[in-house]
Amino acid sequence: NPDENSSVKPGYLSIVLGLILYEEISYVGLNCSMYIRGTPSIAAHTLISNFDSDWPRKIVLIGMALAAVQIQGSNLQHYGTVGSILLSILVIAANLGSRAWKFMKWKPVDNGGLIAPLVSIFVAATTGFIFPYMGFGKIQAGGKAAVQLVIYNSIIVAFMFVISDFDAVQNFLVVGSETCNQDMTNIVLGSWFTFTVI
């Protein structure tokens, strides 16, 4: 079936996100509230936001789960998976960015208004894309240990980038993607990787 040859495997990705990257996608709203907007405590965040649950993480996992139960190879499954992947990237970047914001001791952004949570997530995600390694917890030690941590993690990212280019890995996650032209993707990700390490 040609449709099945271009299908994605959201079940695999939901396991990776839900089990392996659980901490990386958790509490993005709380992190953005406390580190980007300057909310003084978890209790204050709960009172301001009226939410005491981790909705971004739940939405990502529900999106992956809904995509996994769609007809194999359907447009609904494809776009649902791509949307969930993009949202998970945003959540991870926002978590890294909010921690980086705190570590670099930048001033909080405006704490008021109805769109303040969305603005803080956008600011955090932008910071996370530009300074991803600054969001790691052990980076706060500074000095040689921080440099070693950045080098170590950049080597892991480079290794994963190379591994993801193998046809077997691509076929495992996105069936048929190994036959696609990936030049632009490799150029963009390679440039981003080089920029963030420097």
N, CA, C and O of each residue as an XYZ file, in Angstrom:
792
protein
N       0.852     -1.190      0.000
C       0.000      0.000      0.000
C       0.888      1.240      0.000
O       1.699      1.379      0.916
N       0.789      2.139     -0.959
C       1.659      3.320     -1.006
C       1.439      4.257      0.156
O       2.372      4.938      0.582
N       0.208      4.309      0.688
C      -0.033      5.193      1.826
C       0.735      4.734      3.054
O       1.234      5.554      3.825
N       0.829      3.415      3.235
C       1.525      2.904      4.405
C       3.025      3.131      4.300
O       3.717      3.200      5.316
N       3.535      3.246      3.069
C       4.965      3.470      2.895
C       5.392      4.864      3.312
O       6.585      5.108      3.492
N       4.464      5.775      3.469
C       4.820      7.131      3.896
C       4.282      7.442      5.290
O       4.222      8.603      5.695
N       3.896      6.408      6.012
C       3.288      6.632      7.322
C       4.352      6.860      8.379
O       5.493      6.418      8.238
N       3.964      7.555      9.440
C       4.844      7.810     10.562
C       4.468      6.879     11.692
O       3.398      6.270     11.673
N       5.341      6.766     12.673
C       5.112      5.866     13.799
C       4.985      6.680     15.090
O       5.939      6.749     15.866
N       3.831      7.294     15.332
C       3.679      8.129     16.524
C       3.741      7.340     17.827
O       4.044      7.902     18.879
N       3.453      6.035     17.762
C       3.534      5.216     18.967
C       4.941      5.189     19.530
O       5.134      5.299     20.740
N       5.937      5.041     18.642
C       7.334      5.057     19.084
C       7.689      6.406     19.699
O       8.335      6.480     20.745
N       7.257      7.462     19.034
C       7.599      8.806     19.506
C       6.929      9.128     20.839
O       7.516      9.814     21.676
N       5.702      8.638     21.041
C       5.029      8.895     22.319
C       5.727      8.175     23.462
O       5.750      8.674     24.587
N       6.301      6.997     23.181
C       7.071      6.291     24.210
C       8.332      7.080     24.545
O       8.682      7.228     25.716
N       9.013      7.585     23.518
C      10.223      8.377     23.752
C       9.898      9.625     24.563
O      10.597      9.948     25.523
N       8.828     10.329     24.173
C       8.463     11.557     24.882
C       7.942     11.270     26.287
O       8.305     11.960     27.239
N       7.093     10.253     26.415
C       6.443      9.995     27.697
C       7.335      9.349     28.730
O       7.152      9.572     29.927
N       8.302      8.549     28.295
C       9.144      7.835     29.247
C      10.567      8.384     29.311
O      11.083      8.661     30.394
N      11.196      8.539     28.151
C      12.602      8.936     28.137
C      12.755     10.441     28.369
O      13.621     10.860     29.137
N      11.927     11.252     27.716
C      12.033     12.708     27.835
C      10.969     13.290     28.769
O      10.533     14.426     28.583
N      10.562     12.529     29.753
C       9.494     12.965     30.658
C       9.848     14.277     31.352
O       9.045     15.209     31.370
N      11.043     14.349     31.918
C      11.432     15.561     32.652
C      11.610     16.750     31.723
O      11.320     17.887     32.096
N      12.090     16.484     30.504
C      12.362     17.574     29.565
C      11.100     18.258     29.057
O      11.152     19.417     28.645
N       9.959     17.556     29.079
C       8.722     18.160     28.597
C       7.753     18.502     29.733
O       6.604     18.865     29.481
N       8.207     18.389     30.956
C       7.322     18.616     32.103
C       7.441     20.039     32.642
O       8.511     20.647     32.604
N       6.331     20.552     33.138
C       6.254     21.811     33.888
C       6.735     23.028     33.114
O       7.353     23.921     33.693
N       6.464     23.079     31.830
C       6.900     24.235     31.045
C       6.166     25.502     31.475
O       6.762     26.577     31.524
N       4.880     25.381     31.785
C       4.123     26.551     32.233
C       4.662     27.114     33.536
O       4.790     28.328     33.689
N       4.975     26.231     34.472
C       5.539     26.654     35.757
C       6.915     27.278     35.582
O       7.206     28.317     36.174
N       7.765     26.650     34.770
C       9.110     27.192     34.545
C       9.062     28.569     33.902
O       9.790     29.477     34.303
N       8.197     28.717     32.899
C       8.084     30.031     32.232
C       7.521     31.076     33.183
O       7.942     32.233     33.164
N       6.571     30.667     34.012
C       5.970     31.601     34.951
C       6.987     32.095     35.981
O       7.063     33.290     36.267
N       7.764     31.162     36.535
C       8.696     31.542     37.597
C       9.972     32.188     37.064
O      10.465     33.151     37.652
N      10.510     31.676     35.966
C      11.810     32.158     35.500
C      11.701     33.304     34.502
O      12.537     34.208     34.503
N      10.674     33.274     33.645
C      10.542     34.326     32.629
C       9.690     35.482     33.147
O      10.049     36.646     32.969
N       8.563     35.167     33.789
C       7.657     36.223     34.256
C       7.944     36.678     35.676
O       7.409     37.698     36.113
N       8.781     35.941     36.410
C       9.163     36.357     37.755
C       8.137     36.058     38.826
O       8.125     36.722     39.863
N       7.268     35.072     38.607
C       6.308     34.672     39.637
C       7.084     34.122     40.833
O       7.958     33.275     40.650
N       6.789     34.580     42.050
C       7.651     34.247     43.194
C       7.570     32.806     43.695
O       8.512     32.337     44.334
N       6.478     32.087     43.428
C       6.352     30.743     43.989
C       5.389     29.897     43.155
O       4.694     30.399     42.272
N       5.369     28.606     43.462
C       4.440     27.689     42.786
C       3.001     28.046     43.146
O       2.108     27.990     42.300
N       2.783     28.414     44.410
C       1.435     28.794     44.842
C       0.951     30.030     44.087
O      -0.210     30.100     43.682
N       1.841     31.001     43.901
C       1.473     32.215     43.153
C       1.160     31.868     41.702
O       0.226     32.420     41.119
N       1.934     30.957     41.116
C       1.666     30.532     39.737
C       0.294     29.877     39.636
O      -0.449     30.128     38.687
N      -0.042     29.038     40.611
C      -1.343     28.365     40.604
C      -2.479     29.370     40.715
O      -3.497     29.231     40.038
N      -2.315     30.379     41.558
C      -3.352     31.397     41.717
C      -3.505     32.253     40.467
O      -4.619     32.601     40.077
N      -2.374     32.592     39.840
C      -2.414     33.446     38.648
C      -2.971     32.699     37.447
O      -3.784     33.237     36.697
N      -2.531     31.454     37.266
C      -2.880     30.720     36.048
C      -4.174     29.926     36.167
O      -4.776     29.573     35.153
N      -4.606     29.644     37.378
C      -5.774     28.797     37.634
C      -5.575     27.366     37.142
O      -6.546     26.623     36.997
N      -4.334     26.974     36.885
C      -4.028     25.613     36.470
C      -3.006     25.021     37.426
O      -1.988     25.647     37.723
N      -3.278     23.816     37.907
C      -2.284     23.128     38.724
C      -1.849     21.825     38.057
O      -1.274     20.949     38.702
N      -2.127     21.709     36.769
C      -1.757     20.515     36.020
C      -0.797     20.890     34.892
O      -0.741     22.044     34.466
N      -0.051     19.908     34.421
C       0.956     20.126     33.387
C       0.328     19.910     32.008
O       0.561     18.887     31.365
N      -0.468     20.884     31.563
C      -1.227     20.734     30.324
C      -0.404     20.645     29.066
O      -0.754     19.838     28.204
N       0.674     21.411     28.879
C       1.452     21.252     27.640
C       1.970     19.834     27.429
O       1.909     19.305     26.319
N       2.482     19.219     28.496
C       2.966     17.835     28.379
C       1.820     16.891     28.041
O       1.966     16.007     27.197
N       0.691     17.079     28.695
C      -0.458     16.211     28.437
C      -0.974     16.376     27.007
O      -1.366     15.399     26.369
N      -0.974     17.609     26.509
C      -1.452     17.851     25.136
C      -0.535     17.176     24.128
O      -1.008     16.594     23.152
N       0.786     17.250     24.356
C       1.737     16.595     23.458
C       1.490     15.087     23.423
O       1.408     14.491     22.349
N       1.372     14.476     24.603
C       1.195     13.027     24.669
C      -0.169     12.592     24.144
O      -0.283     11.550     23.498
N      -1.203     13.386     24.419
C      -2.528     13.062     23.874
C      -2.515     13.186     22.351
O      -3.115     12.366     21.656
N      -1.833     14.208     21.833
C      -1.726     14.361     20.384
C      -1.049     13.175     19.743
O      -1.501     12.689     18.706
N       0.043     12.692     20.350
C       0.725     11.507     19.829
C      -0.167     10.268     19.922
O      -0.215      9.454     18.999
N      -0.869     10.137     21.045
C      -1.736      8.969     21.212
C      -2.876      8.983     20.202
O      -3.212      7.944     19.635
N      -3.474     10.147     19.971
C      -4.554     10.242     18.983
C      -4.038      9.960     17.574
O      -4.726      9.327     16.772
N      -2.827     10.432     17.273
C      -2.253     10.162     15.949
C      -1.964      8.676     15.775
O      -2.089      8.140     14.673
N      -1.574      8.006     16.870
C      -1.228      6.583     16.788
C      -2.435      5.708     16.477
O      -2.284      4.638     15.886
N      -3.630      6.147     16.866
C      -4.816      5.303     16.648
C      -5.541      5.632     15.350
O      -6.584      5.047     15.061
N      -5.006      6.557     14.567
C      -5.615      6.873     13.274
C      -5.269      5.790     12.255
O      -4.400      4.950     12.492
N      -5.951      5.823     11.137
C      -5.698      4.860     10.074
C      -4.253      5.000      9.610
O      -3.775      6.104      9.346
N      -3.562      3.854      9.513
C      -2.150      3.844      9.132
C      -1.936      4.540      7.790
O      -2.540      4.167      6.784
N      -1.074      5.552      7.786
C      -0.743      6.261      6.559
C      -1.705      7.364      6.167
O      -1.533      7.985      5.118
N      -2.712      7.622      6.985
C      -3.690      8.654      6.634
C      -3.119     10.043      6.863
O      -2.162     10.220      7.616
N      -3.722     11.028      6.198
C      -3.298     12.420      6.392
C      -3.498     12.858      7.834
O      -2.690     13.616      8.371
N      -4.563     12.388      8.463
C      -4.836     12.742      9.852
C      -3.715     12.252     10.762
O      -3.284     12.971     11.663
N      -3.246     11.036     10.528
C      -2.140     10.508     11.325
C      -0.856     11.294     11.053
O      -0.117     11.640     11.974
N      -0.610     11.564      9.787
C       0.619     12.279      9.418
C       0.665     13.673     10.031
O       1.639     14.033     10.693
N      -0.389     14.456      9.810
C      -0.390     15.839     10.310
C      -0.522     15.894     11.828
O       0.019     16.800     12.461
N      -1.230     14.939     12.416
C      -1.314     14.880     13.879
C       0.035     14.612     14.512
O       0.379     15.194     15.541
N       0.801     13.722     13.887
C       2.135     13.408     14.400
C       3.085     14.588     14.219
O       3.826     14.940     15.137
N       3.062     15.193     13.048
C       3.938     16.341     12.795
C       3.600     17.493     13.748
O       4.499     18.142     14.284
N       2.310     17.743     13.953
C       1.897     18.793     14.885
C       2.353     18.507     16.306
O       2.812     19.408     17.008
N       2.227     17.258     16.730
C       2.660     16.884     18.079
C       4.169     16.995     18.227
O       4.667     17.398     19.278
N       4.899     16.637     17.175
C       6.365     16.760     17.209
C       6.767     18.227     17.333
O       7.635     18.570     18.135
N       6.135     19.093     16.538
C       6.459     20.520     16.600
C       6.140     21.096     17.979
O       6.902     21.902     18.513
N       5.004     20.678     18.554
C       4.647     21.151     19.890
C       5.640     20.638     20.934
O       6.000     21.368     21.857
N       6.081     19.395     20.793
C       7.049     18.864     21.755
C       8.392     19.591     21.644
O       9.049     19.826     22.658
N       8.806     19.950     20.418
C      10.035     20.728     20.239
C       9.894     22.092     20.923
O      10.821     22.564     21.581
N       8.730     22.715     20.760
C       8.472     24.004     21.403
C       8.541     23.885     22.918
O       9.114     24.746     23.585
N       7.961     22.822     23.463
C       7.939     22.620     24.914
C       9.356     22.397     25.447
O       9.738     22.983     26.461
N      10.135     21.554     24.768
C      11.509     21.301     25.211
C      12.339     22.581     25.133
O      13.090     22.895     26.057
N      12.202     23.318     24.031
C      12.943     24.570     23.884
C      12.540     25.580     24.949
O      13.394     26.288     25.483
N      11.248     25.655     25.266
C      10.781     26.596     26.293
C      11.319     26.220     27.668
O      11.677     27.096     28.454
N      11.377     24.929     27.961
C      11.944     24.504     29.240
C      13.422     24.856     29.329
O      13.875     25.384     30.345
N      14.175     24.569     28.276
C      15.596     24.917     28.273
C      15.790     26.428     28.336
O      16.667     26.920     29.046
N      14.967     27.157     27.589
C      15.086     28.610     27.550
C      14.753     29.272     28.867
O      15.407     30.238     29.259
N      13.741     28.764     29.559
C      13.384     29.367     30.842
C      14.485     29.147     31.873
O      14.771     30.034     32.678
N      15.100     27.975     31.851
C      16.217     27.721     32.775
C      17.440     28.563     32.405
O      18.145     29.071     33.277
N      17.680     28.703     31.097
C      18.791     29.548     30.649
C      18.565     30.999     31.067
O      19.501     31.688     31.471
N      17.322     31.456     30.968
C      16.957     32.823     31.364
C      17.307     33.050     32.830
O      17.858     34.089     33.194
N      16.981     32.068     33.666
C      17.284     32.188     35.098
C      18.791     32.180     35.332
O      19.302     32.979     36.117
N      19.503     31.283     34.656
C      20.944     31.178     34.867
C      21.668     32.451     34.441
O      22.624     32.867     35.096
N      21.224     33.072     33.354
C      21.877     34.290     32.868
C      21.413     35.539     33.610
O      21.859     36.651     33.327
N      20.500     35.330     34.575
C      20.034     36.403     35.461
C      19.435     37.584     34.697
O      19.687     38.740     35.035
N      18.647     37.290     33.672
C      17.951     38.330     32.933
C      16.706     38.750     33.690
O      16.127     37.967     34.443
N      16.304     39.983     33.485
C      15.130     40.510     34.172
C      13.859     39.845     33.652
O      13.774     39.495     32.475
N      12.862     39.670     34.542
C      11.594     39.081     34.094
C      10.881     39.991     33.099
O      11.035     41.212     33.127
N      10.099     39.371     32.222
C       9.271     40.148     31.298
C       7.990     40.532     32.006
O       7.736     40.076     33.120
N       7.178     41.367     31.372
C       5.936     41.853     31.965
C       5.078     40.701     32.462
O       4.842     39.740     31.730
N       4.613     40.790     33.694
C       3.873     39.712     34.348
C       2.362     39.834     34.172
O       1.630     38.962     34.639
N       1.872     40.882     33.517
C       0.434     41.084     33.436
C      -0.133     40.770     32.075
O       0.597     40.506     31.119
N      -1.449     40.804     32.003
C      -2.133     40.610     30.726
C      -2.552     39.177     30.481
O      -1.987     38.238     31.042
N      -3.557     39.029     29.629
C      -4.091     37.705     29.331
C      -3.147     36.862     28.481
O      -3.142     35.635     28.573
N      -2.343     37.537     27.647
C      -1.460     36.781     26.773
C      -0.051     36.620     27.354
O       0.847     36.122     26.675
N       0.143     37.040     28.608
C       1.464     36.942     29.233
C       2.001     35.510     29.266
O       3.194     35.318     29.030
N       1.167     34.486     29.551
C       1.703     33.115     29.514
C       2.202     32.719     28.130
O       3.239     32.065     28.007
N       1.473     33.108     27.088
C       1.902     32.771     25.727
C       3.170     33.521     25.343
O       4.060     32.970     24.695
N       3.241     34.798     25.754
C       4.444     35.584     25.469
C       5.647     34.975     26.177
O       6.731     34.889     25.600
N       5.462     34.553     27.424
C       6.585     33.976     28.173
C       7.038     32.659     27.552
O       8.235     32.374     27.530
N       6.108     31.852     27.047
C       6.493     30.603     26.388
C       7.235     30.897     25.091
O       8.215     30.224     24.770
N       6.773     31.902     24.339
C       7.460     32.281     23.098
C       8.870     32.783     23.393
O       9.822     32.399     22.714
N       9.007     33.648     24.411
C      10.318     34.180     24.787
C      11.230     33.047     25.253
O      12.403     32.997     24.885
N      10.685     32.136     26.065
C      11.483     31.017     26.569
C      11.912     30.091     25.446
O      13.056     29.639     25.421
N      11.004     29.800     24.507
C      11.336     28.911     23.395
C      12.410     29.539     22.502
O      13.326     28.851     22.051
N      12.296     30.839     22.251
C      13.310     31.531     21.455
C      14.670     31.469     22.139
O      15.688     31.210     21.497
N      14.675     31.708     23.443
C      15.919     31.616     24.215
C      16.462     30.194     24.187
O      17.671     29.988     24.084
N      15.567     29.212     24.278
C      15.987     27.812     24.248
C      16.589     27.400     22.924
O      17.504     26.577     22.887
N      16.082     27.969     21.822
C      16.652     27.657     20.515
C      18.031     28.298     20.336
O      18.898     27.739     19.664
N      18.227     29.471     20.941
C      19.494     30.190     20.762
C      20.551     29.711     21.765
O      21.719     29.566     21.407
N      20.147     29.464     23.019
C      21.083     29.050     24.064
C      20.638     27.739     24.722
O      20.377     27.729     25.925
N      20.543     26.642     23.979
C      19.992     25.415     24.570
C      20.851     24.833     25.686
O      20.319     24.291     26.655
N      22.167     24.938     25.563
C      23.032     24.313     26.571
C      23.043     25.092     27.883
O      23.390     24.544     28.929
N      22.665     26.369     27.831
C      22.621     27.172     29.059
C      21.472     26.756     29.968
O      21.432     27.153     31.132
N      20.543     25.967     29.455
C      19.411     25.524     30.261
C      19.666     24.255     31.044
O      18.791     23.813     31.789
N      20.841     23.652     30.899
C      21.145     22.425     31.622
C      21.429     22.760     33.079
O      22.080     23.761     33.377
N      20.942     21.926     33.982
C      21.062     22.204     35.410
C      22.496     22.325     35.886
O      22.800     23.208     36.688
N      23.395     21.454     35.410
C      24.775     21.442     35.906
C      25.611     22.587     35.341
O      26.747     22.786     35.771
N      25.074     23.337     34.389
C      25.832     24.434     33.780
C      26.064     25.554     34.791
O      26.976     26.364     34.629
N      25.236     25.595     35.830
C      25.330     26.679     36.800
C      26.589     26.597     37.643
O      26.955     27.563     38.313
N      27.261     25.434     37.614
C      28.519     25.315     38.355
C      29.581     26.246     37.776
O      30.467     26.706     38.495
N      29.490     26.523     36.471
C      30.429     27.431     35.819
C      31.806     26.824     35.634
O      32.052     25.681     36.017
N      32.695     27.596     35.047
C      34.080     27.190     34.880
C      34.282     25.993     33.973
O      33.555     25.785     33.002
N      35.302     25.207     34.325
C      35.692     24.052     33.513
C      34.577     23.015     33.438
O      34.366     22.408     32.388
N      33.863     22.805     34.541
C      32.788     21.810     34.560
C      31.689     22.167     33.561
O      31.145     21.289     32.892
N      31.363     23.453     33.462
C      30.331     23.889     32.522
C      30.780     23.698     31.083
O      29.996     23.268     30.236
N      32.052     24.020     30.800
C      32.575     23.839     29.444
C      32.572     22.366     29.069
O      32.203     22.001     27.953
N      32.986     21.523     30.006
C      32.995     20.087     29.747
C      31.584     19.563     29.494
O      31.378     18.698     28.642
N      30.615     20.093     30.238
C      29.230     19.666     30.058
C      28.716     20.037     28.666
O      28.058     19.229     28.012
N      29.012     21.248     28.217
C      28.584     21.681     26.882
C      29.237     20.813     25.815
O      28.572     20.385     24.871
N      30.541     20.549     25.957
C      31.242     19.715     24.970
C      30.667     18.301     24.960
O      30.403     17.738     23.897
N      30.478     17.740     26.131
C      29.937     16.376     26.237
C      28.555     16.274     25.599
O      28.284     15.354     24.828
N      27.688     17.226     25.927
C      26.327     17.181     25.374
C      26.298     17.503     23.884
O      25.464     16.965     23.157
N      27.185     18.361     23.422
C      27.229     18.645     21.986
C      27.707     17.424     21.212
O      27.267     17.202     20.084
N      28.602     16.626     21.797
C      29.033     15.385     21.156
C      27.865     14.406     21.058
O      27.697     13.739     20.038
N      27.061     14.321     22.116
C      25.883     13.447     22.090
C      24.901     13.905     21.015
O      24.367     13.084     20.269
N      24.662     15.220     20.936
C      23.748     15.748     19.918
C      24.285     15.460     18.522
O      23.526     15.065     17.636
N      25.594     15.655     18.315
C      26.191     15.374     17.008
C      26.069     13.893     16.663
O      25.787     13.540     15.518
N      26.279     13.035     17.645
C      26.151     11.591     17.422
C      24.718     11.223     17.029
O      24.504     10.446     16.098
N      23.734     11.787     17.749
C      22.329     11.517     17.423
C      21.969     12.061     16.047
O      21.178     11.454     15.325
N      22.543     13.195     15.686
C      22.303     13.784     14.366
C      22.810     12.858     13.263
O      22.139     12.653     12.252
N      24.015     12.298     13.475
C      24.582     11.372     12.490
C      23.771     10.086     12.434
O      23.476      9.590     11.347
N      23.406      9.539     13.594
C      22.625      8.298     13.638
C      21.278      8.485     12.943
O      20.803      7.580     12.257
N      20.664      9.654     13.117
C      19.344      9.885     12.522
C      19.391      9.949     11.002
O      18.347      9.925     10.350
N      20.589     10.030     10.430
C      20.710     10.077      8.972
C      20.763      8.683      8.346
O      20.697      8.549      7.124
N      20.882      7.642      9.180
C      20.888      6.273      8.654
C      19.487      5.882      8.199
O      18.498      6.197      8.859
N      19.416      5.201      7.078
C      18.128      4.812      6.498
C      17.317      3.944      7.450
O      16.098      4.092      7.538
N      17.990      3.031      8.170
C      17.275      2.118      9.067
C      16.583      2.883     10.188
O      15.454      2.561     10.557
N      17.262      3.902     10.735
C      16.673      4.704     11.817
C      15.499      5.520     11.286
O      14.447      5.584     11.922
N      15.675      6.138     10.133
C      14.603      6.937      9.550
C      13.401      6.069      9.207
O      12.258      6.464      9.436
N      13.657      4.896      8.662
C      12.572      3.987      8.296
C      11.827      3.492      9.525
O      10.632      3.201      9.457
N      12.540      3.394     10.661
C      11.912      2.943     11.904
C      10.887      3.954     12.408
O       9.812      3.581     12.879
N      11.234      5.252     12.302
C      10.350      6.295     12.814
C       9.382      6.814     11.756
O       8.187      6.948     12.018
N       9.890      7.102     10.575
C       9.062      7.657      9.504
C       9.292      6.814      8.253
O      10.280      6.999      7.542
N       8.387      5.903      7.997
C       8.538      4.984      6.879
C       8.544      5.761      5.568
O       7.644      6.559      5.302
N       9.563      5.521      4.755
C       9.670      6.183      3.466
C      10.471      7.462      3.485
O      10.758      8.019      2.426
N      10.848      7.955      4.680
C      11.568      9.231      4.742
C      12.995      9.112      4.238
O      13.615     10.110      3.868
N      13.520      7.882      4.222
C      14.895      7.715      3.767
C      15.062      8.024      2.281
O      16.183      8.221      1.811
N      13.969      8.066      1.551
C      14.034      8.361      0.113
C      13.829      9.852     -0.177
O      13.929     10.273     -1.329
N      13.545     10.646      0.847
C      13.279     12.077      0.654
C      14.590     12.866      0.555
O      15.629     12.426      1.046
N      14.523     14.028     -0.081
C      15.659     14.934     -0.148
C      15.770     15.675      1.184
O      14.867     16.421      1.564
N      16.874     15.468      1.884
C      17.046     16.030      3.224
C      18.172     17.058      3.279
O      18.666     17.380      4.359
N      18.575     17.568      2.130
C      19.692     18.510      2.096
C      19.408     19.772      2.901
O      20.240     20.200      3.702
N      18.238     20.368      2.693
C      17.912     21.613      3.401
C      17.800     21.374      4.905
O      18.252     22.195      5.703
N      17.198     20.250      5.290
C      17.089     19.921      6.719
C      18.465     19.780      7.338
O      18.710     20.308      8.423
N      19.359     19.083      6.673
C      20.714     18.901      7.197
C      21.472     20.218      7.280
O      22.217     20.442      8.234
N      21.292     21.088      6.299
C      21.966     22.394      6.325
C      21.462     23.236      7.497
O      22.257     23.831      8.224
N      20.132     23.285      7.679
C      19.554     24.099      8.751
C      19.957     23.555     10.115
O      20.407     24.313     10.974
N      19.800     22.243     10.324
C      20.143     21.663     11.624
C      21.639     21.724     11.888
O      22.060     21.963     13.019
N      22.448     21.509     10.850
C      23.892     21.616     11.028
C      24.322     23.023     11.395
O      25.185     23.207     12.254
N      23.725     24.022     10.750
C      24.044     25.425     11.063
C      23.601     25.772     12.479
O      24.323     26.436     13.223
N      22.399     25.313     12.840
C      21.906     25.577     14.206
C      22.808     24.933     15.237
O      23.151     25.557     16.241
N      23.198     23.679     14.997
C      24.073     22.970     15.938
C      25.404     23.715     16.120
O      25.866     23.907     17.244
N      26.005     24.125     15.013
C      27.284     24.851     15.083
C      27.127     26.168     15.830
O      27.969     26.517     16.658
N      26.056     26.903     15.545
C      25.824     28.201     16.191
C      25.635     28.046     17.690
O      26.187     28.823     18.468
N      24.858     27.046     18.103
C      24.572     26.891     19.542
C      25.781     26.426     20.324
O      25.935     26.786     21.491
N      26.650     25.627     19.704
C      27.852     25.191     20.399
C      28.815     26.345     20.596
O      29.439     26.473     21.650
N      28.934     27.194     19.569
C      29.831     28.358     19.663
C      29.286     29.339     20.688
O      29.889     30.387     20.921
